[in-house]
């Protein structure tokens, strides 16, 4: 068995990694689409587009994280995806 103190890059557990991936994609979608909605609100002089676009971004981020996790479970490791 390997000593965790000697390993500088321990692999995170799959539950922690998958939860972190969901959070990263959802927050990224919120930020990206929220900024797009904010710009459209300024351009069109409205106040509601930013909320709709943030909801769309969060939903799209959740679906994208789910899609990536589903395809990673089919046998490809995370290091294999990075190398390509």
C-alpha positions in Angstrom: 0.0 0.0 0.0 1.2 3.5 -0.9 1.9 6.1 1.8 -0.4 9.1 1.1 2.3 11.5 2.5 4.8 10.4 -0.2 2.3 10.8 -3.1 2.3 14.6 -4.0 -0.8 14.3 -6.2 -3.3 11.9 -4.6 -6.3 11.1 -6.8 -9.6 12.5 -5.5 -12.4 10.1 -4.9 -14.9 9.7 -7.7 -17.8 11.2 -5.7 -15.8 14.3 -4.8 -14.5 14.7 -8.4 -17.9 14.3 -9.9 -19.5 16.7 -7.5 -16.7 19.2 -8.2 -17.2 18.8 -11.9 -21.0 19.5 -11.6 -20.3 22.6 -9.6 -17.6 23.8 -12.0 -19.9 23.4 -15.0 -22.9 24.9 -13.4 -21.0 28.0 -12.1 -19.3 28.4 -15.4 -22.6 28.3 -17.2 -24.1 30.8 -14.8 -21.2 33.2 -15.3 -20.9 32.8 -19.1 -24.6 33.0 -19.9 -25.2 35.6 -17.1 -22.7 37.9 -18.7 -24.3 37.3 -22.2 -27.7 38.1 -20.7 -26.4 41.2 -18.9 -25.0 42.5 -22.2 -28.3 41.8 -23.9 -30.1 43.6 -21.1 -27.9 46.6 -21.6 -28.3 46.5 -25.4 -32.1 46.0 -25.4 -32.8 48.1 -22.3 -34.6 45.2 -20.4 -34.1 43.7 -17.0 -35.3 40.1 -17.4 -33.0 38.5 -19.9 -30.1 38.2 -17.4 -32.2 35.9 -15.2 -33.4 33.8 -18.1 -29.9 33.4 -19.5 -28.4 32.5 -16.1 -31.1 29.8 -15.8 -30.2 28.5 -19.3 -26.5 28.6 -18.4 -26.9 26.6 -15.2 -29.1 24.1 -16.9 -26.7 23.7 -19.8 -23.8 23.3 -17.4 -25.6 20.6 -15.5 -26.4 18.7 -18.7 -22.8 19.1 -20.0 -21.3 17.8 -16.7 -23.8 14.9 -16.8 -22.8 14.1 -20.4 -19.1 14.1 -19.6 -19.5 11.9 -16.6 -21.6 9.4 -18.5 -19.1 9.1 -21.3 -16.1 8.9 -18.9 -17.8 5.8 -17.2 -17.7 3.9 -20.5 -14.1 2.9 -20.0 -12.0 5.9 -20.9 -10.0 7.2 -18.0 -9.6 11.0 -17.3 -5.9 10.9 -18.2 -6.8 9.3 -21.6 -9.1 12.2 -22.4 -6.5 14.8 -21.5 -3.8 13.2 -23.6 -5.8 13.4 -26.8 
